[in-house]
Amino acid sequence: MKKARIFLGVTAFFLVVNFLLAYKVASYNLNNLYLTTTGIFYSNGATLQLRYATLAPYRTFQTDPTQLSVHPTIPLFLDVTLTTTTIGGGGFTYTVTNGISWNLPIYADEDQ
């Protein structure tokens, strides 16, 4: 019984530490950015051209104190949303960007 209490106590401690660290990171606004691209999707013998979100090689934070910001020529977004459509009679789920494009400092993922 004592071993079970110790195990549960240690597990609860690690859960609290994990929550606090996750909250700290979220409060720093450390985010990856997304870009919009177009692709052709096939399902059940039918095709559909969709605009969808994909992870961009840019971030909203520096990975090195000497890293300089960059100015990409494509619009980048913070938020994505899951949406569904029908292709060939079957459901298909994909992500799309939403909100306004990010225009504050952007840092590249180079050499990461």
MOURGI-V747272 format. One line per field, one symbol per residue. burial: b if it has 24 or more other C-alpha atoms within 12 Angstrom, else e. Layout:
BEGIN
burial->???
END
This chain:
BEGIN
burial->eeeeeeeeeeeeeeeeeeeeeeeeeeeeeebbbbbbeeeeeeeeeeeeeeebbbebebbbbbeeeeeeeeeeeebbbbebeeeeeeeeeeeeeebbbeeeebeeebbbeeee
END
